[in-house]
Amino acid sequence: MNQTHTKSTLLWGATALGALGVLGSYFAAGPERFWANWVLWFVLMFTLGLGSLFIVALEHLVAAKWSVPVRRIPERLATLLLPAIPVGLIALCALPVLYPGSRPEAAHHPILAGKAFWLSVPFFSVRTLIAFGLSVLGLAVLVGGSLKQDTTKDPAFNFRARKFAPAFMAIFALVITLVAFDWLSGLTPEWYSDIFGVYVFAGAFLSGLAATTLSVLYLQDRDRLEGVRGDHLYNLGGFLFAFTVFWSYIGFAQYMLMWYANMPDEVLYYKVRLTGSWRAITIALASLHFILPFFALVTRDAKKDPKRLRLVAILMLGAHVLDVYWLIFPALGAKPYFSWPELSFALFFIGGIVLWVRGAMQKGEDMPVGDPFLPEGLEFRL
């Protein structure tokens, strides 16, 4: 008990220390850097929650049985959407500072003038509110209904969730596309990619998978997921492996097509990321997000090895942070920023995320005990 209390105190202390650094960074590092960090962590929180909710919806969509015993984990992680929404509302203050399309001079820009209405602060804000509202709707139906089923044991929820899942996939596609094109590529609105939304989806889904895998292993270590076996872990590892490859394929395809076409307005996006100090970060991103996890999970046994899965899940979450950093910070200039302001934001938001998830892990049963397919899921064998 004392050890748990000590860890909790240290976590709260690190979060509070990070909050002080976040407040100080606005005046010491300037508004551009402050808001770039704020948008970075908003996107990370929101995509992590949205990716986890996608996992829940996917199970209902395909009527998967093997994942029922671990479904409560991504349901709990999906509640990160709730704290991400106020963070996103605050992030709207970054529009005049970071986003060229929201400034008055955009009306005189040869490219941005045609996108003036879409990039304007009012319409940007409306789209953001719509995305938040749709996300909360998905959370209420898929997660709220599942928690109620723990006590009601009503199988009607499964039918409702299965009917809602296709609609949620359309909602998810809209929301993740708005996040990709508004909050990320909106920093360089002269640049455009048809598959950028798919790239951001791959990262969001991977982060949700990694957090789900890490949380499953955490609860298993505390004997809270009795019946979850290596076969369940193997499927989680298989998804991690597959979508590591998918993320890499989409990222490389986007780069290759633009490199081949060699259009000035397209290659500029990659030029800044492949020169100077950003080149090393790009190489690190490729290594951490693809090369290392690919070879770590390429064998069958590795996909159900708890130690290997834990290391890869932590690596993937770190790589997701680096990925979003790589997408956002080049808009500030040719030089990467990483010092005490970035560390302060990391302490504050990581501490807050861990505290939220730790609280969420105490709500409801560890498995969806009211789901009639739970026994079949526990009997799953490869």
C-alpha positions as CSV (number, residue, x, y, z in Angstrom):
1,M,0.0,0.0,0.0
2,N,2.9,2.4,0.9
3,Q,4.6,1.7,-2.4
4,T,1.3,2.4,-4.3
5,H,0.8,5.6,-2.4
6,T,4.4,6.6,-3.2
7,K,4.0,6.0,-6.9
8,S,0.7,8.0,-6.9
9,T,2.4,10.9,-5.1
10,L,5.3,10.9,-7.6
11,L,2.8,10.8,-10.5
12,W,0.8,13.7,-9.2
13,G,4.1,15.6,-8.4
14,A,5.4,15.1,-11.9
15,T,2.1,16.2,-13.4
16,A,2.0,19.4,-11.2
17,L,5.7,20.1,-12.1
18,G,4.8,19.8,-15.7
19,A,1.9,22.1,-15.4
20,L,4.2,24.8,-13.9
21,G,6.5,24.4,-16.9
22,V,3.6,24.6,-19.3
23,L,2.5,27.9,-17.9
24,G,6.0,29.3,-17.9
25,S,6.7,28.1,-21.4
26,Y,4.2,30.6,-22.9
27,F,6.2,33.5,-21.7
28,A,9.7,32.0,-21.9
29,A,9.4,30.2,-25.3
30,G,6.8,32.3,-27.0
31,P,3.2,31.7,-28.1
32,E,4.1,29.8,-31.3
33,R,6.0,27.1,-29.5
34,F,3.5,26.9,-26.7
35,W,0.6,26.4,-29.0
36,A,2.5,23.9,-31.2
37,N,3.1,21.8,-28.1
38,W,-0.5,22.2,-27.0
39,V,-1.9,21.1,-30.4
40,L,0.6,18.2,-30.4
41,W,-0.8,16.7,-27.1
42,F,-4.4,17.4,-28.1
43,V,-3.9,15.4,-31.3
44,L,-2.2,12.6,-29.4
45,M,-4.9,12.4,-26.7
46,F,-7.7,12.6,-29.2
47,T,-6.3,10.1,-31.7
48,L,-5.5,7.6,-28.9
49,G,-9.0,7.8,-27.6
50,L,-10.5,7.7,-31.1
51,G,-8.3,4.8,-32.1
52,S,-9.4,2.8,-29.1
53,L,-13.0,3.5,-29.8
54,F,-12.4,2.2,-33.4
55,I,-11.2,-1.1,-31.9
56,V,-14.4,-1.4,-29.9
57,A,-16.6,-0.6,-33.0
58,L,-14.6,-3.0,-35.2
59,E,-15.3,-5.9,-32.8
60,H,-19.1,-5.2,-33.1
61,L,-18.9,-4.7,-36.8
62,V,-17.3,-8.1,-37.6
63,A,-18.9,-9.9,-34.6
64,A,-15.6,-11.0,-33.3
65,K,-15.7,-13.3,-30.3
66,W,-12.0,-13.7,-29.4
67,S,-11.7,-10.0,-28.4
68,V,-14.8,-9.9,-26.1
69,P,-12.7,-10.7,-22.9
70,V,-10.4,-7.7,-23.6
71,R,-12.9,-5.3,-25.0
72,R,-13.4,-3.4,-21.8
73,I,-9.7,-2.2,-22.1
74,P,-10.2,-0.2,-25.3
75,E,-13.6,0.9,-23.9
76,R,-11.9,2.5,-21.0
77,L,-9.1,4.0,-23.1
78,A,-11.7,5.5,-25.4
79,T,-12.9,7.7,-22.5
80,L,-9.7,9.8,-23.1
81,L,-11.9,11.5,-25.6
82,L,-13.6,13.3,-22.7
83,P,-10.6,15.2,-21.4
84,A,-9.3,15.6,-24.9
85,I,-12.4,17.7,-25.8
86,P,-11.6,20.7,-23.5
87,V,-8.0,20.5,-24.5
88,G,-9.1,20.8,-28.1
89,L,-11.4,23.7,-27.3
90,I,-8.5,25.5,-25.8
91,A,-6.4,24.6,-28.8
92,L,-8.7,26.6,-31.0
93,C,-6.9,29.7,-29.6
94,A,-3.9,28.4,-31.6
95,L,-5.6,29.1,-34.9
96,P,-4.5,32.7,-35.5
97,V,-1.0,31.9,-34.2
98,L,-0.1,28.7,-36.0
99,Y,-2.5,28.3,-38.9
100,P,-1.9,30.6,-42.0
101,G,-5.3,30.0,-43.4
102,S,-7.0,31.6,-40.4
103,R,-5.1,34.9,-40.7
104,P,-6.5,38.0,-42.6
105,E,-3.7,38.0,-45.1
106,A,-4.7,34.5,-46.3
107,A,-7.4,36.3,-48.5
108,H,-4.6,37.7,-50.6
109,H,-2.6,34.5,-50.9
110,P,-2.8,33.0,-54.4
111,I,-3.5,29.5,-53.1
112,L,-5.1,30.1,-49.7
113,A,-7.6,32.6,-51.1
114,G,-9.6,29.8,-52.7
115,K,-9.7,28.0,-49.4
116,A,-10.5,31.1,-47.3
117,F,-14.0,30.0,-46.1
118,W,-12.9,26.4,-45.3
119,L,-9.8,27.6,-43.4
120,S,-11.6,30.5,-41.6
121,V,-11.7,30.4,-37.8
122,P,-15.6,30.2,-37.6
123,F,-15.9,27.2,-40.0
124,F,-12.8,25.5,-38.5
125,S,-14.4,25.8,-35.0
126,V,-17.7,24.5,-36.3
127,R,-16.1,21.4,-37.8
128,T,-14.2,20.8,-34.6
129,L,-17.4,21.0,-32.5
130,I,-19.1,18.6,-34.9
131,A,-16.2,16.1,-34.6
132,F,-16.4,16.3,-30.8
133,G,-20.1,15.8,-30.8
134,L,-19.9,12.8,-33.1
135,S,-17.1,11.3,-31.0
136,V,-19.2,11.7,-27.8
137,L,-22.1,10.0,-29.5
138,G,-20.0,7.0,-30.4
139,L,-18.6,6.9,-26.9
140,A,-22.1,7.0,-25.3
141,V,-23.5,4.2,-27.5
142,L,-20.6,1.8,-27.6
143,V,-19.0,2.3,-24.2
144,G,-21.9,3.6,-22.1
145,G,-24.1,0.8,-23.4
146,S,-21.5,-1.8,-22.6
147,L,-21.1,-0.6,-19.1
148,K,-24.8,-0.7,-18.5
149,Q,-24.9,-4.2,-19.8
150,D,-22.7,-5.3,-16.9
151,T,-25.7,-4.9,-14.6
152,T,-28.7,-5.4,-16.9
153,K,-27.2,-8.4,-18.7
154,D,-29.4,-7.3,-21.6
155,P,-28.3,-9.0,-24.9
156,A,-30.2,-6.3,-26.8
157,F,-27.1,-4.1,-26.5
158,N,-25.1,-6.4,-28.8
159,F,-27.7,-6.0,-31.5
160,R,-27.8,-2.2,-31.1
161,A,-24.0,-2.0,-31.1
162,R,-23.8,-4.2,-34.2
163,K,-26.4,-1.9,-36.0
164,F,-24.6,1.2,-34.9
165,A,-21.1,0.0,-35.8
166,P,-21.4,0.6,-39.6
167,A,-22.6,4.2,-38.9
168,F,-19.8,4.7,-36.5
169,M,-17.3,3.7,-39.2
170,A,-18.6,6.6,-41.3
171,I,-18.4,8.9,-38.3
172,F,-14.9,7.7,-37.6
173,A,-13.8,8.3,-41.2
174,L,-15.2,11.9,-41.1
175,V,-13.7,12.7,-37.7
176,I,-10.2,11.3,-38.3
177,T,-10.2,13.1,-41.7
178,L,-11.1,16.4,-40.0
179,V,-8.3,15.9,-37.5
180,A,-5.8,15.1,-40.3
181,F,-6.6,17.9,-42.7
182,D,-7.6,20.6,-40.2
183,W,-5.2,20.2,-37.2
184,L,-2.2,18.7,-39.0
185,S,-2.0,19.5,-42.7
186,G,-3.7,22.8,-41.9
187,L,-0.4,24.0,-40.6
188,T,0.9,24.0,-44.2
189,P,-2.3,24.5,-46.2
190,E,-0.5,25.0,-49.5
191,W,0.4,21.3,-49.3
192,Y,-2.1,18.5,-50.0
193,S,-2.2,14.7,-50.0
194,D,-5.1,12.5,-50.9
195,I,-4.0,9.7,-48.4
196,F,-3.0,11.9,-45.5
197,G,-6.2,11.0,-43.6
198,V,-5.4,7.3,-44.1
199,Y,-1.9,7.9,-42.7
200,V,-3.3,9.6,-39.6
201,F,-5.9,6.7,-39.2
202,A,-3.1,4.2,-39.3
203,G,-1.2,6.0,-36.5
204,A,-4.4,6.4,-34.4
205,F,-5.3,2.7,-34.7
206,L,-1.8,1.7,-33.9
207,S,-1.7,3.9,-30.8
208,G,-5.0,2.4,-29.6
209,L,-3.7,-1.1,-30.2
210,A,-0.5,-0.4,-28.4
211,A,-2.3,1.1,-25.4
212,T,-4.7,-1.7,-25.3
213,T,-1.9,-4.3,-25.4
214,L,0.0,-2.5,-22.6
215,S,-3.1,-2.2,-20.4
216,V,-4.0,-5.9,-20.9
217,L,-0.5,-6.9,-19.8
218,Y,-0.8,-4.5,-16.8
219,L,-4.0,-6.1,-15.7
220,Q,-2.8,-9.6,-16.3
221,D,0.2,-8.9,-14.0
222,R,-2.3,-8.1,-11.3
223,D,-4.5,-11.2,-11.9
224,R,-7.4,-9.1,-13.1
225,L,-8.0,-10.8,-16.5
226,E,-8.3,-14.4,-15.6
227,G,-9.0,-16.5,-18.7
228,V,-7.1,-14.2,-21.1
229,R,-4.4,-16.4,-22.6
230,G,-1.5,-16.4,-25.0
231,D,-3.9,-16.9,-27.9
232,H,-5.6,-13.6,-27.1
233,L,-2.2,-11.9,-26.9
234,Y,-1.2,-13.4,-30.2
235,N,-4.0,-11.7,-32.0
236,L,-3.2,-8.4,-30.4
237,G,0.4,-8.9,-31.4
238,G,-0.7,-9.9,-34.9
239,F,-2.7,-6.7,-35.3
240,L,0.3,-4.6,-34.0
241,F,2.5,-6.3,-36.6
242,A,0.1,-5.9,-39.5
243,F,-0.7,-2.2,-38.9
244,T,3.0,-1.4,-38.3
245,V,3.4,-2.5,-41.9
246,F,0.3,-0.7,-43.1
247,W,1.4,2.6,-41.5
248,S,4.8,2.2,-43.2
249,Y,3.2,1.4,-46.6
250,I,0.9,4.4,-46.5
251,G,3.8,6.7,-45.3
252,F,6.1,5.5,-48.0
253,A,3.5,5.5,-50.8
254,Q,2.7,9.2,-50.0
255,Y,6.4,10.1,-50.1
256,M,7.2,8.0,-53.2
257,L,4.4,9.5,-55.3
258,M,5.4,13.1,-54.4
259,W,9.1,12.4,-55.0
260,Y,8.3,10.9,-58.4
261,A,6.0,13.8,-59.4
262,N,8.5,16.3,-58.1
263,M,5.9,19.1,-57.9
264,P,7.2,22.2,-56.1
265,D,4.2,22.7,-53.8
266,E,4.4,19.0,-52.8
267,V,8.1,18.3,-52.3
268,L,8.4,21.4,-50.1
269,Y,6.7,19.5,-47.3
270,Y,9.3,16.7,-47.4
271,K,12.2,18.9,-48.2
272,V,12.2,20.5,-44.7
273,R,11.8,17.0,-43.1
274,L,14.7,15.5,-45.1
275,T,17.3,18.2,-44.5
276,G,19.3,19.5,-41.6
277,S,18.4,18.2,-38.1
278,W,15.0,17.0,-39.3
279,R,16.7,14.2,-41.4
280,A,17.9,12.5,-38.2
281,I,14.4,12.6,-36.7
282,T,12.9,11.2,-40.0
283,I,15.3,8.3,-39.8
284,A,14.5,7.8,-36.1
285,L,10.8,7.8,-36.9
286,A,11.2,5.1,-39.7
287,S,13.3,3.0,-37.3
288,L,11.1,3.3,-34.3
289,H,7.7,3.1,-36.1
290,F,8.6,0.3,-38.5
291,I,12.0,-1.3,-38.6
292,L,12.3,-2.2,-34.9
293,P,8.7,-3.3,-34.2
294,F,8.7,-5.2,-37.5
295,F,11.6,-7.4,-36.6
296,A,10.6,-7.6,-33.0
297,L,7.2,-9.2,-33.9
298,V,8.0,-11.0,-37.1
299,T,8.1,-14.5,-35.5
300,R,5.0,-16.3,-34.3
301,D,6.2,-16.8,-30.7
302,A,7.1,-13.1,-30.4
303,K,3.5,-12.1,-31.0
304,K,2.4,-13.7,-27.7
305,D,5.5,-13.1,-25.6
306,P,4.3,-10.7,-22.8
307,K,7.8,-9.1,-22.4
308,R,8.2,-8.6,-26.1
309,L,4.7,-7.2,-26.5
310,R,5.2,-4.8,-23.6
311,L,8.4,-3.4,-25.1
312,V,6.9,-3.1,-28.5
313,A,3.7,-1.4,-27.2
314,I,5.8,1.2,-25.3
315,L,7.9,1.7,-28.4
316,M,4.8,2.2,-30.6
317,L,3.3,4.8,-28.2
318,G,6.6,6.7,-28.2
319,A,6.8,6.4,-31.9
320,H,3.3,7.9,-32.2
321,V,4.4,10.9,-30.2
322,L,7.4,11.3,-32.5
323,D,5.2,10.9,-35.5
324,V,2.8,13.7,-34.5
325,Y,5.8,15.9,-33.5
326,W,7.3,15.3,-37.0
327,L,4.0,16.3,-38.5
328,I,3.6,19.5,-36.5
329,F,6.9,21.1,-35.5
330,P,8.4,21.6,-38.9
331,A,5.8,24.4,-39.4
332,L,7.7,26.4,-36.8
333,G,10.9,26.4,-38.9
334,A,13.9,24.3,-40.1
335,K,15.2,23.7,-36.6
336,P,13.6,21.0,-34.3
337,Y,12.7,22.2,-30.7
338,F,13.3,19.9,-27.8
339,S,14.1,21.3,-24.4
340,W,12.4,22.1,-21.1
341,P,9.1,23.4,-22.7
342,E,8.6,20.1,-24.6
343,L,9.6,18.1,-21.5
344,S,7.1,20.1,-19.3
345,F,4.3,19.4,-21.8
346,A,5.2,15.7,-21.8
347,L,5.2,15.5,-18.0
348,F,1.9,17.3,-17.7
349,F,0.0,15.5,-20.4
350,I,1.5,12.0,-19.9
351,G,0.9,12.3,-16.2
352,G,-2.7,13.5,-16.8
353,I,-3.3,10.6,-19.3
354,V,-1.9,8.0,-16.9
355,L,-4.0,9.4,-14.0
356,W,-7.1,9.4,-16.2
357,V,-6.5,5.8,-17.5
358,R,-5.7,4.6,-14.0
359,G,-9.0,5.9,-12.8
360,A,-10.8,4.5,-15.8
361,M,-9.4,1.0,-15.1
362,Q,-11.3,1.0,-11.8
363,K,-14.7,1.7,-13.4
364,G,-17.0,-1.2,-14.2
365,E,-15.9,-4.8,-14.5
366,D,-12.6,-5.8,-16.1
367,M,-14.5,-7.8,-18.7
368,P,-17.9,-7.2,-20.2
369,V,-19.6,-9.7,-17.9
370,G,-23.1,-9.0,-19.4
371,D,-22.0,-9.9,-22.9
372,P,-23.5,-13.3,-23.9
373,F,-20.5,-14.0,-26.1
374,L,-18.0,-13.7,-23.2
375,P,-17.8,-17.4,-22.5
376,E,-17.1,-18.2,-26.1
377,G,-14.4,-15.5,-26.2
378,L,-12.7,-17.0,-23.1
379,E,-12.7,-20.4,-24.8
380,F,-10.9,-19.0,-27.9
381,R,-8.0,-21.1,-29.2
382,L,-5.9,-20.6,-32.3
